[in-house]
């Protein structure tokens, strides 16, 4: 056994006091938030006291039973009466009115226990619905806790802490290892890996160097960074995500809008039917007034559309939350329902099927040279170049850990390529890197076989460059026969590694037609399409031509356009659902598309389609189930007594069936929270 030092023990005691206070506050906050649950408990306790003490054991005096009944009705009916009054002020009769009227109607005919039971189950059901749906909302609202409230800012030679709301554009924020980033910005000093999963859903940390963008709410790795603020607190990607999802939760689906329009006249119809049943039962069927009123109150309960009204929101909110957790943002529940109907998908090429960043695809050395020789010569020559093709060659060389040499002189050969000079002990060496105009140049007496290599690579839709070496002795340049071919390098905007599997998964998910739309040339377009498994290709397109094709594909509102959210904005807006790739902070993508894939990951597309279809399936299940329960209970209440002599639908059974069906559809919808990409 170890002995705790006195000072340490005292510190622990001091720390325990605030902890106990926090626990008390947390408990108080729980009951304040879930006050309906507290009211349901009070209602149940009062109901049991009055029922057991009065009807069962007879130990309570009449005034005690009435007091228990009063407490039960006050606690159980508080929410219903409040909502009913609010609805009546706006001229609306809603479900709360139906439940309240049924409960007080039961009490009026001497069945206060059954009325209190109805209020208890109705209040408990509301509390459980609130608790369940809050789980969905909290899954998104928790995003707001990801961003620190203060930032460490470097001002001159000192560092100060200040609220993130007071940061201005251009501030230098210091982020230490393991800390969350407080703002969107650009790395100006340092190098680290950053966990971007809260924003993009990427499971693997991303390497960040000087010049790379970073996002508020992400987690810094082992390196220290200095980040220049590029967006204010309210404009950060995280803030926009929270707003998007909040707006999406308010945007009802077509099914929900239909149910909302239907609920008011349905409620009035239920009230009218209840009055009619009471009058017919009392006057036509000669029922006792209490029995007729009991029958009417039972009908009022079982015909209430609680389960039907909650069936769609429970499913839609859960699906939107599940999607957002994995880096897929729906800008409204309507798009969740639309995407379930999709049968045609159109893909942009650059930035969507490909990352829009060229990479080295082929290195073909010639006699006496290796791939490493070709890359070393080419990358060294390109060190002074800012061209994106040159950057791709340099990145490939560095990935292979090749040692590069800075050129002494660098020239651009207009329309052909570049040349770079390197000093040597006995003279100099010049490296030429060029396109087909260079390797088809008559001055360079290359064999037909060498030229055929370049042409063959070009036919594959790649940018082909010939690497040529020429040495000089002193100031004397060799003659035209001194050109020495080192090899070919081919560069292309390579297909995303997950693209082929994503296309196959989309077909397996039920997408019947997949097309590619691109402004690139025929050869490149068909090469990329063949690699990913797309057979329908439209190439050499202008933006307006993309719009026309998407419009043709959108017959029946069953098409989706997937683009990068910038140059594809018109086509995204034309499609029944526009999906923007690679948002990761791209404002245009967030504003233009209906659905945003935050991580540039095509494998999220099958998940998005599957989620939409499962959500639509669960909504149908809930609607059919809730309507079936209402129909069954109404039949048992009205028709069964006419067929079976002496049968009367017990009000408690109707209450259990009504509230039970409501809880079932909520729990069925919450299953969508567990959905995740494969």
N, C-alpha and C positions, 0 to 999 in steps of 0.2 A: 504493500500500500504506500502511495506517495503522499507527502504532506504538502499542502498548499501554503505558500508564504502568506503572512498576515496582510501585506499590502495588496497582494493579488486577490485575496479573499474579499478585501474591502472593495476593490474595484469591481469584482464580480457582483457584489451586493448592490453597488451603485448602478451597475448596468442592468441589474434585474428589475429595479424599480421602473425605469422607463419601459422595459420590455413588458412588464405586467400592465402598465398603462396602455401600451400599444395593443396588447391582447384584449383589454377591456374595450378600447375604442373600436377594435376590429369586430368584436362581438356586437357592440352597439350599432356599428355601421351595417352589419349583416341584417339585424332585425329591423333597422330603419328601412333598408332597401327592400327587404322581403316582408313588409308589414302585413301583406295578405296572408302569409303563412301564420303569422302570429294571431291574426283575427280568426283564421280557421281553427286554430288550436283552442282559442277562448270559446268559440262557438261550440266546438265538440265537447269541451269540459262542461259548459253550462247545460248542453243537451243531455249529457249522461247524468248529471246531478238531478236535473228536473225529471227525467224519465225514470231513472232507478229509484230516486227518493220519493217520487209521486206514484207512478203507475205500477211499478214492480214491487217495491217494499212498503210503500205508504208511510214513510217516516217523515216526509216533508209536509208541512201544513200547506193549504192552498196558496197562501200568499208567497210561500217559498218556491212553489212550482212556477207561479206567475213571474216571480223575480228571475228565476233561472231561464224561463222562456224569453223574458224581455232582454236579458243579457245575450242569449243565443241569437236572437233576431237582430239586436243592435250590432253585434260583432260580425255575424254572418251576412247581414244585409247592408252594411256600411258602403262597401264598394259598389254593389249593384244599385242602391238608391242614389248614390252620388252620380254614377254614370247615367242613370235613367233621367235624373233631373237635368243633367247637362244635355242629353239628347233631346228631351222635350222642349228645352229652351230654343233649340234649333228646328223644332217641328219634326223630330225623328223618333221613330219607335225602333228600338234595337233589341238585341238578345238580352241585355241586362234588364230591360223592361219586362220581357217575357218571364225571366226567372224570378224577378222580384214580385210580379203579379201572382205567379203560381204559388210562391211561398206564403205570401200574405193571404192569398185565397184559401190555402190549406188551413192556415190558422183560423180564418173566419168561420170555417165549418167544424172547428174543434179538433183538427188534426195538426196541432202545433208541432208535435214531434217530427212529423213527416216534412212539414215546412222548414223546420230548423235543419233537418237532415239535408234537404235540398240546398239550403243556403251554405251549409258546411261543405258539401261536395262541390258546389259551384265556386265558392271562394278558394277551396283547396285546389281545384282544377286550374283556376286563374293563377294561383301562386306557383304551381308547378309549370304551367305554360311560360310564365314570366321568367322563372328560373332557367328553364330549358332554352328559351330563346335568348336570354342574356348570355348564355354560354357562347352562342354564335356571335353576338355583338361584341362580347369581350375579346373574342379571338382576334377581332380587327382593331378594337379600341386599344388593345395592348400595344399596338404599334406606336401609339403616341408616347409610350414610356421608353421606347428604344432610344430616343434622342436625349442626350444629356441636357440638363437645364442651364448649365454654365459651360463656358469654353475658356481655355487658356490661350490668351492672345499675346503675341510678342510685339511690344511697342518699343522700338529702339533697342536698348540693351537689357530691358527688363521684361518680365512676363507677368501679366495680371489676369485674374479671373473675372469674367463678366458674364451677365445673362446672354444667352444666345440671341434674344430679341434685340439686343443693343449692338450686335455685330453689324458692320457695314461691308460693302463690297470692297475687296482688296485686302481685308484684314488677314494677317498671318497667324493662323491657329496652330498651336503645337499639340500634337497627338502622341502620347507616349504608348509604349507597347501594352497591349491588352485593353486599351480604352476604346470606348465607342466614339465615333466621329460625330461632332455636334452639328456640322453643317455640310452642305454640298460644296465642293471646291475642286481645286486642281493641285496636285502634289508639286511643290517647288523645291523641296529638299528632302532627301532620304529615300529609302527603298524598303518595302515591306510587302507582306501578303495580307489581304483583307478578306474577312468573311462577309460576303455580300448577300448571304442567304435571306436576311430579313427583308431585303428589297427585291432581289432578282430570283430567289429560290434556288440559286446555285449551291450545290452541296460541297464543292471544293473551293477553298480560298483562292483568290485571284491575285497574281503578282501585280504590284503597283510601283511604277518608277516615276521619275520627274516628268511632268507633262500629262500624266494620266488623271482622268476624272475620278472622284470619290464621292460617296453619298452619305448623308446624315443617317445615323442609326446603324451603320455597319461597324464591324469590330476589327480594330487594328491587330496585326499579328506581332511578331517579335521585333520589328524595326520601329524607330522613332521617325515621325514625319512632320514636316511643316506644310500646311495646306493653305492655299490662298482662297478666301471665300469668294465664290462665284454666284451664289444665290442667297437671298435673304431667307430668314426662318420660314416665313409664310409661303415662299416659292420653292422650297426644297422638294425633291422627289418624294420623300417620305410624307410631307404634308399633303402633296397632291394625291398620293395613294390613299391616305386616310379619307380625304374629301371624296375621291372617286367612289370608294366602297360605301361610304355613308350615303352618297347620292344614289348609288345602285340599290341600296336597301329600301329607299323610298320610292323607287321606280317600279311600279307594279307590272306584272306580266299581263298579257291579254286575258288569260284565264282568270287572274285575280280581279282585273277590272270588270269582267263580266259578272263575277260573283258579287262584287261590291254593288254593282248596279242592280243585281237581282235581290240582294238581301233586304232592302227597304220594302219593296212591294211584297216580298215573301213574308216579312214580319207582319205587315198589315193583314195579309191573307190568313196567317196563323191566328191573329187576334180576332179577325172576323169569324173564322171557323170555330174558335173556342166559344165565342158568344152564341153562334148558331147551334153548336152541339149542346150547350147548356139549355137553350130554349127548347130544342127538339126533344132532348132527353126528359126534360121536366114536363113539357106540355103534351108531346106526342106519345112518348113511351111511358108516361106516368111514373117517372122515377121520383123518389124523394128529392127535395131541393138540395139537400146535402150531398146525396149520391150524384145528382146531375152536376153539381158544382165540382165534386171530386173528379168526375170524369173529364170535365172541361179543364181543370187544373192539370190533370195528367197529360191531356193532349197538348196543353201549352208547353209543358216541359219536353215531351218526347219529340215535338215537331220543331223545336228550336234548332237553328242551323249552326250551332257553335263549331262542330267538327268541320263542317263544310267551309265556313269562313276562315278558319285557321289552317286549313289543309295546304293551301298554296304558299302563304308566307313562310310557314315552318320549313318547307322544302327549299324554297328559293333562297332564303337567308342562309341556310346551312350550305347550300351549293356555292354561293358567292364567297362565303367565308373559307370553305375548303379550297376553292380556286385561288384566293388571295394568299393563303398560306404557302402555296407552291408556285408563286410568281405569275399567276394568271389573273388579270383584272378584268372583270365584267363591268361595263359602265351602266348596266341596268338589267333588271330581271327579264325585261323583254328580249334581250339578246341571248339570254340563257335559254329561253323557250325557242327562239328562232334557230339557234345553232343545233338544236335537237332535230330539226327538219332538214338539215343540209344534206344534199346529195352530190353537189358539185363544188370543187375547190380549185381556185386559180392561184398560182404562185408567181410572184415576181422572181427573177433569177438573182441579180446582184444585190447582196445584202440580205437575201432571204434563203434561197437554196445554197448560196455561197456567202461567205462572210464579207465580200466586197473588199478583200485584201489579198493581193496576189502573193502566191508562194511558189517556190521552186518545185516543179513536178518531175523534171527529167534532167539528168546530167550525163552527157554522152562523150566520154573522152576518146581521143584518137590515139594512134600508135605512140608508145613511149610515155603516155601520160595516164594519170589516174583521175578518178572523180574529184579527189581532194585537190589535185593540181589545178584542175579546171576551176573549181570554186575559189581556191586561194588567189589565183591570178585575177579572176573576175571581181571578187569581193574587194581585193586590194585596190583595183582600178576604180571601183564604185565608191570608195570611201569619201571622195570629194563630191559625190553626186547627191542630189536631193530627190531624184526621180523615184517614184514608188516601186518601179521594177528593180532599181538598184538597191533599194532598202530590203526587198525580198531576198536578193542574192546575199547581201551582207548578213541578214538574220540566219539564213541557212548555213553559211560558213561558220558563224559564231556558235550555232547549235551543235556543229561538229567539232567545236573547240580548235578551229584552225587559226594559226598565227597569221595576222594580216600586216601588210606593209603600206605605210602612207606614201602616196605618189608625190614626186617632186613637182610635176606639172600635170595639169588636167585640162582637156579640151573637149568641147562638144562638137561632133561632126553633124552638121545640120542634115536631118532626114535620114541619117545612117545610124548613129550611135555615139560612142565616146572613144577617146583615146587617153591613156594615162602613161606618163613617163616615169621611169625609176632609174636612179643613178646606180651604176655598177663600177667596180674597180677599174675595168678596162674600157669603160664607155657608158652606154645606157641601154635600157630595154623599154620597148613600147608595147603596151597591151591595147588591142582594139577589141571593142565589144559592140556588135551591131546587129541590125535586123536583116531581112532578106535582101535589101538593097546592097548591103555590105557583102554577104556571101554569094551574091550573084554578080558582083562586080567583075568585069572582064580583066581588070588589072591584076586582080588576085587570081592567079592561075590555078584554081582549085579543080579537082577532078569532078566528074559528073556524079560519082558515088557520094562525095561529100555534100554536094548540093541536094541530092535525093534525100539524105538524112534530114536536112532542114525542111524540105517540102513536106515530107511525111509527118513530121511533128506539127507543122502548120495545119495540116488537114485534120488534126485532132482538136483543133480549136485553141491552140496554145500560142503564146507569144514566144517566138524562137530567136535566140541570139547566138551568134557565132563568136567564139573567143579566139583571137589570133595574136600571135606573139612575133615580135620582130626585134632583133638585136642589132646594135651598132658598135663599131670599134672606133673609139676616139670620136672624131667629128664626122666620120665617113658613114654614110647610110648605104646599106646593101642595095642590090638591084631588086627588080620586081620579083625575082624568084626566091627572095629571102623570107617571104611570108610563111609562117609556120602555124598550121592550124592546131590548136590545143583541144578544142571540142565544142560541143553545143550545150547551151543551157536553155531549157524551156520553162516558162513561167505562165501560170494560169491562176485565175481566181478559183481556187480548189473548192470542191463540194464540201459542205459541212459533214463531218464524220457521221452524224446521226441521221442525215437526210434520207438515205436509202431505206433504212429501217422504219423511219417515220412515215414515209410514203406507203410502205407495205402495211404498217399498222393502221393507217387511215383507211386503206382498202378493206382491211379486216374489220374495221369499225363500221363499215357500211357506206363509205364514200364511193359512189359509182363512177364518177368521172373526175380526173385530175389533169389539169392543163398547166402549161408554163407560158407566161407572157414576159417578153423581154425586148428591149431595144437593141440588144446585141445581134451580131450577124448570125446567119444561118448555121455555119459550121460550129461555132462556139455553142450556140443554143442547143443544137441537137446532140453535141458531145456531152454536155452537162445533163440533159434530159435522159439520155441513154444510161448514164452512170447511176442516176437515182431511180430509174424505172418509170419515167413519164413518157407516154407515147404521143400525146397531143401537145404540139409545140407551135407557138406563134412568135416569130422573130422579126427583127427590124421594125419594131413598133414605136410610134410616137405616143406620148401620154394620152392624147385624145383617142387614138386607136385602141389603146388598152381599155378605155372607158366603154367604147362601143362593144368590144368583145365581152366585157363583163356584163353589160346590159343584156346582150343576147343570151348569156349563160344564166341570167337571173330569172328566167321564166319560172313563175310559181314561188318566188322568194326562197329559192333553195340553193343559192350560191354564196360562197365565201371567198373573199379576196385576201390573200396573205401578202403583205409587203413590208417595206422597212419604215413606213410611216412618214417619209419625207417626199420623195419624188413620186410616190404611188398614191398620194392623197386623193386625187380625183377618182381613181379606181376603187379605193377603199370606201369612199363615200357612196359610190354607185352600187356596190354589192349589197345584198341583203344583210350581211354581217361582214364588217371589215376588221381584220386582225393585223395588228402592227407587230412586227418582229423587232427584237432588240431595243426595247424602250430604254432600259437602264438609265433613265433620266432624260430621254429625248422628249422635249416639250411637244413637238409636232405630233409624235406618235400618241402621246397621252390625250391630245386634243382632237385628233382626227379619227382614230379607230374606235370601234365599238368594244373590241376586246384587245388587251395588250399583253403580250408575252414579255415579261421583264428581263429574261435571261438570254435572249437570242437562241433559245434551245428548241429546235423543231420537235423533239420528242414530247414536248408539252402539248402539241396539237392533238394527237390521239387522245390524251387525257382530257383535253378540253371538250372534244366531241363526245367522248364516253360520259363525262360528267353531265353535259347538257342532256344527253339522252336518258341517263339514269334519273336525273331530276325530273324530266318530263314523265317518265314511267312512274315515279313515286307520286307525283302530283295526280296522275290519273288514278293510281291505286287509292289515294286518299279521298279523292272526289267520289269515286265509285263506292268505296267502303262507307263513307259518311252518309251518302244518299241512301244506300242500302239499309243502314242502321235506322235512319229516320223512317224510311218506308216500312220496315219491319215493326218498329215500335208503334207507329201510327196505326198499322193494321191490327196489332194486338190490342191497342187501346179502343178502337172504334168498331172494327169488324168482328173480332173474336167474341165479344159479349153477345152479338146477335146470333152467332153460330153455336157457341157453347153456353148453355144456360147456367147462370150463376157465376160466370167468370167475370172477374174485374181485374184489370191491369193494376197491380200495386204501384202507387206513386214512387215509393223507394226504389223499386225495380226499374221504373222508367228513368229515375234520376241516375242510377248506377249505369244504365245503358247509355244515357246521353253523355254523361261526364266521362265515362270509360272510353267511348268512341273518340272523344276530343283528345284525351291523353294518348290514345293509340296513334292517331294521325300525327301528333306532334313528335312522338318518339320515332315513328317511321321516317319522318322528314329529317330528323337529327342524324339518321344513319349516314347521310351524305357528308357529314363532318369528317368521317373516317376515310373518305376517298382520297387517293393520292396516286401520282404517276407510277407506272410500273418500273 
